[in-house]
Amino acid sequence: MPLVTLTVRKPTAVERKSAVLDAVHAALVASGVPDTDRFQRVFELDAADFRYDPGYPDAASPRGDDFVLIEILWSIGRSVKVKKKFLADLMERLAHAGLEPEHVMVVFKETTWENWSFAGGRLIHT
C-alpha cells in the first residue's frame, strides 16, 4: 500500500494537485499496485514553510513556485529497475498534464510489510 504525500506551495489550483495525484496513481498502478489502493494526502504550504534550492543538484532549469515534492511510502522490496520504470512513466504522465518534470522531486521511503495496519489494528502481513 503506497501512501503518497504531495507538497506544493500555496496557492496551487485543485486541478493541478489532482493532475499530479492522478499521474502518480496511474504510474503506481502500471507498476503493479492495485487500482483500489489509493491513499494520498496534500500539504500546501506558504513560501516561508516550503523552502528548496532552485537547482540542486542538477536541475536543467531553475525550480520556482511550481516545484512539486512527491513522497511515496511503500513496502520494501522494489528493485532499482522498477523504481526507474515508475519514474519514467510518472514523468511522462506529468509532462502530458502540463507539468515541468525538471521541477518535480520524488522521494521513495520504504518500510517492511509488518508496519502496515490498514484497518481495525490488524497486521494482515504478519
Secondary structure, 3 states (H helix, E strand, C coil): CCEEEEEEECCCCHHHHHHHHHHHHHHHHHCCCCCCCCCEEEEEECHHHCCCCCCCCCCCCCCCCCCEEEEEEEECCCCHHHHHHHHHHHHHHHHHCCCCHHHEEEEEEEECHHHCCCCCCCCCCC
